[in-house]
Amino acid sequence: MGFTKLIFVALVLIAGWFVYRKFIADAQRLVKKAEVKRKEQASGALGTLVKDPVTGEYRVKREEEE
């Protein structure tokens, strides 16, 4: 096996590792989001309230907030 083939295989393996890690992170994020949604539906809640530290008022938590 030539040196260039070895470098190519190493690059493919590294790229595969990054794709795998991204897939796992996305899957965990989706599972967490689904679990929160399931708990909200089970309790009959319409959303999760969070307190604004500046104003002290409560508001419904937005989807992009974690």
PyMOL Python script that loads the backbone (N, CA, C, O; Angstrom):
from pymol import cmd

cmd.read_pdbstr("""\
ATOM      1  N   MET A   1       0.850  -1.168   0.000  1.00  0.00           N
ATOM      2  CA  MET A   1       0.000   0.000   0.000  1.00  0.00           C
ATOM      3  C   MET A   1       0.895   1.230   0.000  1.00  0.00           C
ATOM      4  O   MET A   1       1.776   1.366   0.849  1.00  0.00           O
ATOM      5  N   GLY A   2       0.668   2.114  -0.945  1.00  0.00           N
ATOM      6  CA  GLY A   2       1.483   3.312  -1.046  1.00  0.00           C
ATOM      7  C   GLY A   2       1.155   4.324   0.034  1.00  0.00           C
ATOM      8  O   GLY A   2       0.112   4.262   0.686  1.00  0.00           O
ATOM      9  N   PHE A   3       2.071   5.248   0.200  1.00  0.00           N
ATOM     10  CA  PHE A   3       1.922   6.270   1.222  1.00  0.00           C
ATOM     11  C   PHE A   3       0.698   7.148   0.953  1.00  0.00           C
ATOM     12  O   PHE A   3       0.017   7.559   1.892  1.00  0.00           O
ATOM     13  N   THR A   4       0.411   7.441  -0.324  1.00  0.00           N
ATOM     14  CA  THR A   4      -0.744   8.275  -0.648  1.00  0.00           C
ATOM     15  C   THR A   4      -2.056   7.558  -0.315  1.00  0.00           C
ATOM     16  O   THR A   4      -3.013   8.187   0.137  1.00  0.00           O
ATOM     17  N   LYS A   5      -2.097   6.250  -0.540  1.00  0.00           N
ATOM     18  CA  LYS A   5      -3.290   5.483  -0.187  1.00  0.00           C
ATOM     19  C   LYS A   5      -3.490   5.483   1.327  1.00  0.00           C
ATOM     20  O   LYS A   5      -4.620   5.563   1.808  1.00  0.00           O
ATOM     21  N   LEU A   6      -2.418   5.396   2.055  1.00  0.00           N
ATOM     22  CA  LEU A   6      -2.488   5.410   3.515  1.00  0.00           C
ATOM     23  C   LEU A   6      -3.024   6.754   4.018  1.00  0.00           C
ATOM     24  O   LEU A   6      -3.850   6.801   4.930  1.00  0.00           O
ATOM     25  N   ILE A   7      -2.555   7.823   3.424  1.00  0.00           N
ATOM     26  CA  ILE A   7      -3.040   9.155   3.797  1.00  0.00           C
ATOM     27  C   ILE A   7      -4.525   9.286   3.441  1.00  0.00           C
ATOM     28  O   ILE A   7      -5.305   9.823   4.228  1.00  0.00           O
ATOM     29  N   PHE A   8      -4.912   8.804   2.277  1.00  0.00           N
ATOM     30  CA  PHE A   8      -6.309   8.866   1.853  1.00  0.00           C
ATOM     31  C   PHE A   8      -7.205   8.087   2.819  1.00  0.00           C
ATOM     32  O   PHE A   8      -8.256   8.587   3.218  1.00  0.00           O
ATOM     33  N   VAL A   9      -6.813   6.897   3.192  1.00  0.00           N
ATOM     34  CA  VAL A   9      -7.593   6.078   4.132  1.00  0.00           C
ATOM     35  C   VAL A   9      -7.692   6.786   5.480  1.00  0.00           C
ATOM     36  O   VAL A   9      -8.753   6.784   6.104  1.00  0.00           O
ATOM     37  N   ALA A  10      -6.602   7.385   5.929  1.00  0.00           N
ATOM     38  CA  ALA A  10      -6.620   8.108   7.200  1.00  0.00           C
ATOM     39  C   ALA A  10      -7.586   9.291   7.132  1.00  0.00           C
ATOM     40  O   ALA A  10      -8.335   9.529   8.080  1.00  0.00           O
ATOM     41  N   LEU A  11      -7.579  10.025   6.036  1.00  0.00           N
ATOM     42  CA  LEU A  11      -8.494  11.155   5.876  1.00  0.00           C
ATOM     43  C   LEU A  11      -9.949  10.707   5.839  1.00  0.00           C
ATOM     44  O   LEU A  11     -10.820  11.358   6.417  1.00  0.00           O
ATOM     45  N   VAL A  12     -10.208   9.602   5.164  1.00  0.00           N
ATOM     46  CA  VAL A  12     -11.566   9.071   5.106  1.00  0.00           C
ATOM     47  C   VAL A  12     -12.018   8.639   6.499  1.00  0.00           C
ATOM     48  O   VAL A  12     -13.160   8.892   6.884  1.00  0.00           O
ATOM     49  N   LEU A  13     -11.140   7.993   7.253  1.00  0.00           N
ATOM     50  CA  LEU A  13     -11.487   7.575   8.610  1.00  0.00           C
ATOM     51  C   LEU A  13     -11.740   8.774   9.530  1.00  0.00           C
ATOM     52  O   LEU A  13     -12.669   8.751  10.337  1.00  0.00           O
ATOM     53  N   ILE A  14     -10.932   9.799   9.412  1.00  0.00           N
ATOM     54  CA  ILE A  14     -11.118  11.002  10.234  1.00  0.00           C
ATOM     55  C   ILE A  14     -12.437  11.685   9.873  1.00  0.00           C
ATOM     56  O   ILE A  14     -13.177  12.110  10.761  1.00  0.00           O
ATOM     57  N   ALA A  15     -12.734  11.792   8.585  1.00  0.00           N
ATOM     58  CA  ALA A  15     -13.998  12.400   8.155  1.00  0.00           C
ATOM     59  C   ALA A  15     -15.181  11.566   8.639  1.00  0.00           C
ATOM     60  O   ALA A  15     -16.191  12.113   9.082  1.00  0.00           O
ATOM     61  N   GLY A  16     -15.057  10.262   8.556  1.00  0.00           N
ATOM     62  CA  GLY A  16     -16.108   9.370   9.052  1.00  0.00           C
ATOM     63  C   GLY A  16     -16.329   9.532  10.541  1.00  0.00           C
ATOM     64  O   GLY A  16     -17.469   9.506  11.005  1.00  0.00           O
ATOM     65  N   TRP A  17     -15.264   9.698  11.290  1.00  0.00           N
ATOM     66  CA  TRP A  17     -15.371   9.899  12.738  1.00  0.00           C
ATOM     67  C   TRP A  17     -16.135  11.184  13.051  1.00  0.00           C
ATOM     68  O   TRP A  17     -16.985  11.192  13.941  1.00  0.00           O
ATOM     69  N   PHE A  18     -15.841  12.280  12.325  1.00  0.00           N
ATOM     70  CA  PHE A  18     -16.536  13.544  12.554  1.00  0.00           C
ATOM     71  C   PHE A  18     -18.018  13.443  12.185  1.00  0.00           C
ATOM     72  O   PHE A  18     -18.872  13.992  12.881  1.00  0.00           O
ATOM     73  N   VAL A  19     -18.317  12.747  11.096  1.00  0.00           N
ATOM     74  CA  VAL A  19     -19.722  12.553  10.707  1.00  0.00           C
ATOM     75  C   VAL A  19     -20.444  11.727  11.767  1.00  0.00           C
ATOM     76  O   VAL A  19     -21.584  12.033  12.118  1.00  0.00           O
ATOM     77  N   TYR A  20     -19.802  10.699  12.271  1.00  0.00           N
ATOM     78  CA  TYR A  20     -20.385   9.862  13.319  1.00  0.00           C
ATOM     79  C   TYR A  20     -20.670  10.675  14.581  1.00  0.00           C
ATOM     80  O   TYR A  20     -21.748  10.556  15.163  1.00  0.00           O
ATOM     81  N   ARG A  21     -19.718  11.496  15.006  1.00  0.00           N
ATOM     82  CA  ARG A  21     -19.899  12.327  16.200  1.00  0.00           C
ATOM     83  C   ARG A  21     -21.046  13.318  16.018  1.00  0.00           C
ATOM     84  O   ARG A  21     -21.822  13.546  16.946  1.00  0.00           O
ATOM     85  N   LYS A  22     -21.156  13.907  14.828  1.00  0.00           N
ATOM     86  CA  LYS A  22     -22.239  14.845  14.531  1.00  0.00           C
ATOM     87  C   LYS A  22     -23.580  14.125  14.579  1.00  0.00           C
ATOM     88  O   LYS A  22     -24.552  14.658  15.114  1.00  0.00           O
ATOM     89  N   PHE A  23     -23.637  12.932  14.029  1.00  0.00           N
ATOM     90  CA  PHE A  23     -24.861  12.137  14.034  1.00  0.00           C
ATOM     91  C   PHE A  23     -25.294  11.824  15.462  1.00  0.00           C
ATOM     92  O   PHE A  23     -26.472  11.961  15.790  1.00  0.00           O
ATOM     93  N   ILE A  24     -24.365  11.409  16.309  1.00  0.00           N
ATOM     94  CA  ILE A  24     -24.678  11.076  17.696  1.00  0.00           C
ATOM     95  C   ILE A  24     -25.150  12.312  18.448  1.00  0.00           C
ATOM     96  O   ILE A  24     -26.110  12.232  19.214  1.00  0.00           O
ATOM     97  N   ALA A  25     -24.503  13.447  18.249  1.00  0.00           N
ATOM     98  CA  ALA A  25     -24.907  14.681  18.924  1.00  0.00           C
ATOM     99  C   ALA A  25     -26.312  15.100  18.502  1.00  0.00           C
ATOM    100  O   ALA A  25     -27.116  15.504  19.342  1.00  0.00           O
ATOM    101  N   ASP A  26     -26.614  15.005  17.206  1.00  0.00           N
ATOM    102  CA  ASP A  26     -27.946  15.358  16.720  1.00  0.00           C
ATOM    103  C   ASP A  26     -28.997  14.397  17.269  1.00  0.00           C
ATOM    104  O   ASP A  26     -30.091  14.821  17.643  1.00  0.00           O
ATOM    105  N   ALA A  27     -28.676  13.122  17.320  1.00  0.00           N
ATOM    106  CA  ALA A  27     -29.617  12.131  17.841  1.00  0.00           C
ATOM    107  C   ALA A  27     -29.908  12.391  19.317  1.00  0.00           C
ATOM    108  O   ALA A  27     -31.060  12.301  19.741  1.00  0.00           O
ATOM    109  N   GLN A  28     -28.891  12.710  20.096  1.00  0.00           N
ATOM    110  CA  GLN A  28     -29.102  12.991  21.514  1.00  0.00           C
ATOM    111  C   GLN A  28     -29.940  14.247  21.704  1.00  0.00           C
ATOM    112  O   GLN A  28     -30.785  14.297  22.598  1.00  0.00           O
ATOM    113  N   ARG A  29     -29.719  15.251  20.882  1.00  0.00           N
ATOM    114  CA  ARG A  29     -30.493  16.485  20.959  1.00  0.00           C
ATOM    115  C   ARG A  29     -31.963  16.211  20.643  1.00  0.00           C
ATOM    116  O   ARG A  29     -32.849  16.732  21.321  1.00  0.00           O
ATOM    117  N   LEU A  30     -32.229  15.401  19.622  1.00  0.00           N
ATOM    118  CA  LEU A  30     -33.595  15.075  19.253  1.00  0.00           C
ATOM    119  C   LEU A  30     -34.289  14.239  20.321  1.00  0.00           C
ATOM    120  O   LEU A  30     -35.477  14.430  20.580  1.00  0.00           O
ATOM    121  N   VAL A  31     -33.563  13.320  20.942  1.00  0.00           N
ATOM    122  CA  VAL A  31     -34.138  12.505  22.010  1.00  0.00           C
ATOM    123  C   VAL A  31     -34.518  13.382  23.196  1.00  0.00           C
ATOM    124  O   VAL A  31     -35.585  13.212  23.785  1.00  0.00           O
ATOM    125  N   LYS A  32     -33.642  14.320  23.542  1.00  0.00           N
ATOM    126  CA  LYS A  32     -33.926  15.223  24.657  1.00  0.00           C
ATOM    127  C   LYS A  32     -35.151  16.084  24.354  1.00  0.00           C
ATOM    128  O   LYS A  32     -36.009  16.275  25.215  1.00  0.00           O
ATOM    129  N   LYS A  33     -35.227  16.600  23.134  1.00  0.00           N
ATOM    130  CA  LYS A  33     -36.355  17.431  22.732  1.00  0.00           C
ATOM    131  C   LYS A  33     -37.658  16.629  22.757  1.00  0.00           C
ATOM    132  O   LYS A  33     -38.688  17.135  23.202  1.00  0.00           O
ATOM    133  N   ALA A  34     -37.618  15.397  22.289  1.00  0.00           N
ATOM    134  CA  ALA A  34     -38.805  14.541  22.292  1.00  0.00           C
ATOM    135  C   ALA A  34     -39.234  14.208  23.716  1.00  0.00           C
ATOM    136  O   ALA A  34     -40.429  14.139  24.002  1.00  0.00           O
ATOM    137  N   GLU A  35     -38.280  14.003  24.603  1.00  0.00           N
ATOM    138  CA  GLU A  35     -38.598  13.696  25.997  1.00  0.00           C
ATOM    139  C   GLU A  35     -39.289  14.877  26.672  1.00  0.00           C
ATOM    140  O   GLU A  35     -40.250  14.692  27.418  1.00  0.00           O
ATOM    141  N   VAL A  36     -38.803  16.087  26.415  1.00  0.00           N
ATOM    142  CA  VAL A  36     -39.436  17.284  26.979  1.00  0.00           C
ATOM    143  C   VAL A  36     -40.852  17.415  26.431  1.00  0.00           C
ATOM    144  O   VAL A  36     -41.780  17.709  27.185  1.00  0.00           O
ATOM    145  N   LYS A  37     -41.028  17.202  25.142  1.00  0.00           N
ATOM    146  CA  LYS A  37     -42.346  17.300  24.512  1.00  0.00           C
ATOM    147  C   LYS A  37     -43.291  16.245  25.091  1.00  0.00           C
ATOM    148  O   LYS A  37     -44.463  16.532  25.334  1.00  0.00           O
ATOM    149  N   ARG A  38     -42.793  15.036  25.313  1.00  0.00           N
ATOM    150  CA  ARG A  38     -43.617  13.970  25.873  1.00  0.00           C
ATOM    151  C   ARG A  38     -44.069  14.315  27.288  1.00  0.00           C
ATOM    152  O   ARG A  38     -45.225  14.091  27.646  1.00  0.00           O
ATOM    153  N   LYS A  39     -43.154  14.862  28.092  1.00  0.00           N
ATOM    154  CA  LYS A  39     -43.504  15.246  29.460  1.00  0.00           C
ATOM    155  C   LYS A  39     -44.539  16.369  29.467  1.00  0.00           C
ATOM    156  O   LYS A  39     -45.454  16.371  30.291  1.00  0.00           O
ATOM    157  N   GLU A  40     -44.390  17.326  28.543  1.00  0.00           N
ATOM    158  CA  GLU A  40     -45.359  18.411  28.460  1.00  0.00           C
ATOM    159  C   GLU A  40     -46.738  17.874  28.087  1.00  0.00           C
ATOM    160  O   GLU A  40     -47.741  18.305  28.656  1.00  0.00           O
ATOM    161  N   GLN A  41     -46.802  16.948  27.147  1.00  0.00           N
ATOM    162  CA  GLN A  41     -48.082  16.387  26.737  1.00  0.00           C
ATOM    163  C   GLN A  41     -48.696  15.547  27.851  1.00  0.00           C
ATOM    164  O   GLN A  41     -49.913  15.559  28.036  1.00  0.00           O
ATOM    165  N   ALA A  42     -47.869  14.821  28.593  1.00  0.00           N
ATOM    166  CA  ALA A  42     -48.379  13.986  29.671  1.00  0.00           C
ATOM    167  C   ALA A  42     -48.964  14.825  30.800  1.00  0.00           C
ATOM    168  O   ALA A  42     -49.937  14.419  31.436  1.00  0.00           O
ATOM    169  N   SER A  43     -48.380  15.985  31.051  1.00  0.00           N
ATOM    170  CA  SER A  43     -48.863  16.831  32.139  1.00  0.00           C
ATOM    171  C   SER A  43     -49.929  17.817  31.675  1.00  0.00           C
ATOM    172  O   SER A  43     -50.547  18.494  32.497  1.00  0.00           O
ATOM    173  N   GLY A  44     -50.147  17.903  30.371  1.00  0.00           N
ATOM    174  CA  GLY A  44     -51.133  18.832  29.842  1.00  0.00           C
ATOM    175  C   GLY A  44     -50.626  20.262  29.743  1.00  0.00           C
ATOM    176  O   GLY A  44     -51.411  21.187  29.537  1.00  0.00           O
ATOM    177  N   ALA A  45     -49.323  20.447  29.887  1.00  0.00           N
ATOM    178  CA  ALA A  45     -48.743  21.788  29.823  1.00  0.00           C
ATOM    179  C   ALA A  45     -48.700  22.276  28.383  1.00  0.00           C
ATOM    180  O   ALA A  45     -48.587  21.487  27.445  1.00  0.00           O
ATOM    181  N   LEU A  46     -48.792  23.582  28.229  1.00  0.00           N
ATOM    182  CA  LEU A  46     -48.703  24.179  26.900  1.00  0.00           C
ATOM    183  C   LEU A  46     -47.299  24.672  26.597  1.00  0.00           C
ATOM    184  O   LEU A  46     -47.024  25.078  25.468  1.00  0.00           O
ATOM    185  N   GLY A  47     -46.421  24.649  27.560  1.00  0.00           N
ATOM    186  CA  GLY A  47     -45.047  25.088  27.390  1.00  0.00           C
ATOM    187  C   GLY A  47     -44.360  25.169  28.737  1.00  0.00           C
ATOM    188  O   GLY A  47     -44.996  25.003  29.778  1.00  0.00           O
ATOM    189  N   THR A  48     -43.065  25.423  28.718  1.00  0.00           N
ATOM    190  CA  THR A  48     -42.287  25.553  29.937  1.00  0.00           C
ATOM    191  C   THR A  48     -42.035  27.029  30.194  1.00  0.00           C
ATOM    192  O   THR A  48     -41.621  27.763  29.297  1.00  0.00           O
ATOM    193  N   LEU A  49     -42.286  27.457  31.419  1.00  0.00           N
ATOM    194  CA  LEU A  49     -42.055  28.852  31.762  1.00  0.00           C
ATOM    195  C   LEU A  49     -40.630  29.039  32.279  1.00  0.00           C
ATOM    196  O   LEU A  49     -40.113  28.213  33.031  1.00  0.00           O
ATOM    197  N   VAL A  50     -40.012  30.132  31.865  1.00  0.00           N
ATOM    198  CA  VAL A  50     -38.690  30.509  32.356  1.00  0.00           C
ATOM    199  C   VAL A  50     -38.760  31.954  32.830  1.00  0.00           C
ATOM    200  O   VAL A  50     -39.493  32.771  32.271  1.00  0.00           O
ATOM    201  N   LYS A  51     -37.989  32.256  33.866  1.00  0.00           N
ATOM    202  CA  LYS A  51     -37.984  33.597  34.429  1.00  0.00           C
ATOM    203  C   LYS A  51     -36.903  34.432  33.759  1.00  0.00           C
ATOM    204  O   LYS A  51     -35.751  34.007  33.660  1.00  0.00           O
ATOM    205  N   ASP A  52     -37.277  35.617  33.301  1.00  0.00           N
ATOM    206  CA  ASP A  52     -36.327  36.547  32.706  1.00  0.00           C
ATOM    207  C   ASP A  52     -35.545  37.197  33.844  1.00  0.00           C
ATOM    208  O   ASP A  52     -36.143  37.847  34.701  1.00  0.00           O
ATOM    209  N   PRO A  53     -34.211  37.034  33.873  1.00  0.00           N
ATOM    210  CA  PRO A  53     -33.431  37.565  34.993  1.00  0.00           C
ATOM    211  C   PRO A  53     -33.423  39.094  35.063  1.00  0.00           C
ATOM    212  O   PRO A  53     -33.216  39.658  36.137  1.00  0.00           O
ATOM    213  N   VAL A  54     -33.643  39.760  33.949  1.00  0.00           N
ATOM    214  CA  VAL A  54     -33.608  41.228  33.920  1.00  0.00           C
ATOM    215  C   VAL A  54     -34.914  41.816  34.456  1.00  0.00           C
ATOM    216  O   VAL A  54     -34.904  42.659  35.353  1.00  0.00           O
ATOM    217  N   THR A  55     -36.039  41.360  33.895  1.00  0.00           N
ATOM    218  CA  THR A  55     -37.328  41.943  34.266  1.00  0.00           C
ATOM    219  C   THR A  55     -38.017  41.189  35.393  1.00  0.00           C
ATOM    220  O   THR A  55     -38.878  41.751  36.070  1.00  0.00           O
ATOM    221  N   GLY A  56     -37.656  39.931  35.608  1.00  0.00           N
ATOM    222  CA  GLY A  56     -38.299  39.129  36.637  1.00  0.00           C
ATOM    223  C   GLY A  56     -39.623  38.541  36.195  1.00  0.00           C
ATOM    224  O   GLY A  56     -40.309  37.907  36.996  1.00  0.00           O
ATOM    225  N   GLU A  57     -39.998  38.734  34.946  1.00  0.00           N
ATOM    226  CA  GLU A  57     -41.252  38.213  34.422  1.00  0.00           C
ATOM    227  C   GLU A  57     -41.045  36.810  33.851  1.00  0.00           C
ATOM    228  O   GLU A  57     -39.957  36.464  33.391  1.00  0.00           O
ATOM    229  N   TYR A  58     -42.111  36.014  33.892  1.00  0.00           N
ATOM    230  CA  TYR A  58     -42.069  34.675  33.320  1.00  0.00           C
ATOM    231  C   TYR A  58     -42.597  34.719  31.899  1.00  0.00           C
ATOM    232  O   TYR A  58     -43.500  35.492  31.577  1.00  0.00           O
ATOM    233  N   ARG A  59     -42.013  33.868  31.050  1.00  0.00           N
ATOM    234  CA  ARG A  59     -42.454  33.753  29.667  1.00  0.00           C
ATOM    235  C   ARG A  59     -42.296  32.306  29.238  1.00  0.00           C
ATOM    236  O   ARG A  59     -41.610  31.525  29.897  1.00  0.00           O
ATOM    237  N   VAL A  60     -42.932  31.955  28.133  1.00  0.00           N
ATOM    238  CA  VAL A  60     -42.835  30.592  27.601  1.00  0.00           C
ATOM    239  C   VAL A  60     -41.459  30.413  26.976  1.00  0.00           C
ATOM    240  O   VAL A  60     -40.989  31.268  26.226  1.00  0.00           O
ATOM    241  N   LYS A  61     -40.827  29.303  27.290  1.00  0.00           N
ATOM    242  CA  LYS A  61     -39.488  28.996  26.774  1.00  0.00           C
ATOM    243  C   LYS A  61     -39.552  28.765  25.272  1.00  0.00           C
ATOM    244  O   LYS A  61     -40.404  28.020  24.788  1.00  0.00           O
ATOM    245  N   ARG A  62     -38.648  29.405  24.534  1.00  0.00           N
ATOM    246  CA  ARG A  62     -38.587  29.247  23.086  1.00  0.00           C
ATOM    247  C   ARG A  62     -37.891  27.935  22.735  1.00  0.00           C
ATOM    248  O   ARG A  62     -37.116  27.394  23.524  1.00  0.00           O
ATOM    249  N   GLU A  63     -38.184  27.435  21.530  1.00  0.00           N
ATOM    250  CA  GLU A  63     -37.616  26.152  21.090  1.00  0.00           C
ATOM    251  C   GLU A  63     -36.101  26.173  21.011  1.00  0.00           C
ATOM    252  O   GLU A  63     -35.455  25.183  21.356  1.00  0.00           O
ATOM    253  N   GLU A  64     -35.515  27.288  20.561  1.00  0.00           N
ATOM    254  CA  GLU A  64     -34.063  27.339  20.365  1.00  0.00           C
ATOM    255  C   GLU A  64     -33.309  27.466  21.673  1.00  0.00           C
ATOM    256  O   GLU A  64     -32.087  27.319  21.676  1.00  0.00           O
ATOM    257  N   GLU A  65     -33.972  27.730  22.775  1.00  0.00           N
ATOM    258  CA  GLU A  65     -33.312  27.820  24.075  1.00  0.00           C
ATOM    259  C   GLU A  65     -33.115  26.423  24.657  1.00  0.00           C
ATOM    260  O   GLU A  65     -33.990  25.565  24.548  1.00  0.00           O
ATOM    261  N   GLU A  66     -31.988  26.213  25.258  1.00  0.00           N
ATOM    262  CA  GLU A  66     -31.715  24.914  25.895  1.00  0.00           C
ATOM    263  C   GLU A  66     -31.615  25.057  27.355  1.00  0.00           C
ATOM    264  O   GLU A  66     -31.389  24.071  28.058  1.00  0.00           O
TER     265      GLU A  66
END
""", "prot")
cmd.dss("prot")
cmd.show_as("cartoon", "prot")
cmd.util.cbc("prot")
cmd.orient("prot")
